[in-house]
């Protein structure tokens, strides 16, 4: 009888989530969270695949081996039980926030699974009209650590001409984001151009600018707000919202 081998693949994005910068305490929970969700998804697919078939248990064989000691295995088991208890008692409400400039209220209106920290703009809300990354860096320095946030949607870059008119270090922004939201993933909405002092901004200028965010590990949303006057509930926000909500 031919033996079947089951292979489970992990994508690059899933691997990145596993090895993303965790501190020692978060590593166990973060790693287990990804593995737990990943394996659960694969098991559900296997159940659907074989639910109407009779399977000879001898057809399948595992050759899984471990070099871990008994003490190490006990420690892993203990950590898993702690993680599982947290997973089962955790609130079903996911905390996803939107931060940035004057586009934030319009994104808030369109995105279903994330919202502003507060409807009133300011440093404590991490959004304010007319502000640039330099302002956001200053606001983040004063902001408390929030380990409950799972996703941060960032809409920044328009004010400052996508790095052409104001110079700043995007890596400093992400250093603060990761410090203040240690368990979060970062999603970036590309800004607007083609109006006022931004009439001469080109598509390639925008792509080059947001590559810096991508290099820091952020997910860049397509499409951008783009060549539009952004102050209003224009159709592009709905398209952006669909792509953002897919990730949440």
Helices and strands as residue ranges (DSSP letters): H 12-19, H 24-50, G 57-59, H 70-89, E 95-100, H 104-110, E 115-116, G 123-125, H 133-142, E 149-155, H 170-180, E 185-189, G 196-198, H 203-215, E 219-221, H 236-247
